[in-house]
Amino acid sequence: GYFQTGFAARGDWLRKSEGIAVRFAKAIQASFDALREPDKAKEARDLIQKSYFPNIEPAVFAELWEEMTQSAPKTVELDRRMVAGIVEFANRFSKDKIDPTVIDAVYTNEIAKKAR
């Protein structure tokens, strides 16, 4: 239930570009799904290690990968509680406060639902 990474878009852009947004969300969802399939996860791990972290020994990278992928979300969907947590966190550390009452006006999972 801990929100770690997210993407946001303006409503007008989403209305014009819904297909792009759905395909993007599907790609992110596919990556989450792949992390839970051992063969795909191993293939992704090896490609990422080779391409971006060639100086880390493969055995060490494999151990780090295992630890990190355990915390990956299962879905691109967010619930309202998660969004409220983001607002609360931002308001604790930012000078620019977010009015929590706007959550219901702007929060939607429509793209994520279509991607699933």
C-alpha positions as CSV (number, residue, x, y, z in Angstrom):
1,G,0.0,0.0,0.0
2,Y,3.0,2.4,-0.1
3,F,2.9,4.6,-3.1
4,Q,6.3,4.9,-4.6
5,T,6.2,6.1,-8.2
6,G,3.4,7.7,-10.2
7,F,2.4,9.5,-13.3
8,A,0.1,12.4,-13.6
9,A,-1.5,14.2,-16.6
10,R,-3.9,17.1,-17.1
11,G,-7.5,16.1,-17.8
12,D,-7.6,17.9,-21.1
13,W,-4.6,15.9,-22.3
14,L,-6.1,12.7,-21.1
15,R,-9.3,13.4,-23.0
16,K,-7.4,14.0,-26.2
17,S,-4.8,11.3,-25.7
18,E,-6.5,8.5,-23.9
19,G,-5.2,5.8,-26.2
20,I,-1.6,6.9,-25.5
21,A,-2.2,7.0,-21.8
22,V,-3.8,3.5,-21.8
23,R,-0.9,2.0,-23.8
24,F,1.6,3.6,-21.4
25,A,-0.2,2.2,-18.4
26,K,-0.4,-1.2,-20.1
27,A,3.4,-1.1,-20.6
28,I,4.0,-0.2,-16.9
29,Q,1.5,-3.0,-15.9
30,A,3.3,-5.5,-18.1
31,S,6.6,-4.6,-16.4
32,F,5.0,-5.2,-13.0
33,D,3.6,-8.6,-14.2
34,A,7.0,-9.6,-15.7
35,L,8.7,-9.1,-12.3
36,R,6.4,-11.8,-11.0
37,E,7.3,-14.3,-13.7
38,P,10.6,-15.9,-12.9
39,D,11.9,-16.3,-16.5
40,K,10.9,-12.8,-17.6
41,A,12.2,-11.3,-14.3
42,K,15.6,-13.0,-14.8
43,E,15.8,-11.9,-18.4
44,A,15.0,-8.3,-17.5
45,R,17.5,-8.4,-14.6
46,D,20.3,-9.6,-16.8
47,L,19.6,-7.0,-19.5
48,I,19.4,-4.1,-17.1
49,Q,22.6,-5.3,-15.3
50,K,24.5,-5.6,-18.5
51,S,23.2,-2.3,-20.0
52,Y,23.3,0.0,-17.0
53,F,25.3,-1.6,-14.2
54,P,28.1,-3.6,-15.9
55,N,30.6,-2.8,-13.1
56,I,28.5,-4.6,-10.5
57,E,29.1,-8.3,-10.3
58,P,26.2,-10.3,-11.6
59,A,25.7,-12.3,-8.4
60,V,25.6,-9.1,-6.3
61,F,23.2,-7.4,-8.8
62,A,21.0,-10.5,-8.7
63,E,20.8,-10.2,-4.9
64,L,20.0,-6.5,-5.1
65,W,17.4,-7.1,-7.9
66,E,15.6,-9.7,-5.8
67,E,15.4,-7.3,-2.8
68,M,14.2,-4.4,-4.9
69,T,11.6,-6.3,-7.0
70,Q,9.9,-7.6,-4.0
71,S,8.6,-4.1,-3.3
72,A,7.3,-3.5,-6.9
73,P,3.6,-2.8,-7.1
74,K,1.3,-5.5,-8.4
75,T,-0.9,-3.0,-10.3
76,V,-0.9,0.5,-11.8
77,E,-4.1,1.2,-9.9
78,L,-4.1,3.6,-6.9
79,D,-6.8,3.8,-4.3
80,R,-8.1,7.0,-2.8
81,R,-6.2,6.2,0.5
82,M,-2.9,6.1,-1.4
83,V,-3.6,9.4,-3.1
84,A,-4.5,10.9,0.3
85,G,-1.2,9.7,1.7
86,I,0.7,11.4,-1.2
87,V,-1.1,14.6,-0.4
88,E,-0.4,14.3,3.3
89,F,3.3,13.5,2.6
90,A,3.7,16.4,0.2
91,N,2.0,18.8,2.7
92,R,4.4,17.8,5.4
93,F,7.5,18.7,3.4
94,S,6.5,21.3,0.9
95,K,5.9,25.0,1.2
96,D,3.2,24.7,-1.5
97,K,0.3,22.9,0.2
98,I,-2.3,20.8,-1.6
99,D,-5.8,21.2,-0.5
100,P,-6.9,17.6,0.4
101,T,-10.5,18.4,-0.7
102,V,-9.4,18.4,-4.3
103,I,-8.6,14.7,-4.3
104,D,-12.2,13.7,-5.2
105,A,-12.3,16.3,-8.0
106,V,-9.1,15.1,-9.7
107,Y,-8.4,11.5,-8.7
108,T,-9.4,8.8,-11.1
109,N,-8.4,5.3,-11.9
110,E,-10.1,5.1,-15.3
111,I,-6.9,4.8,-17.4
112,A,-5.5,2.2,-15.0
113,K,-8.7,0.2,-15.2
114,K,-8.6,0.3,-19.0
115,A,-5.0,-0.8,-18.9
116,R,-5.7,-3.8,-16.7
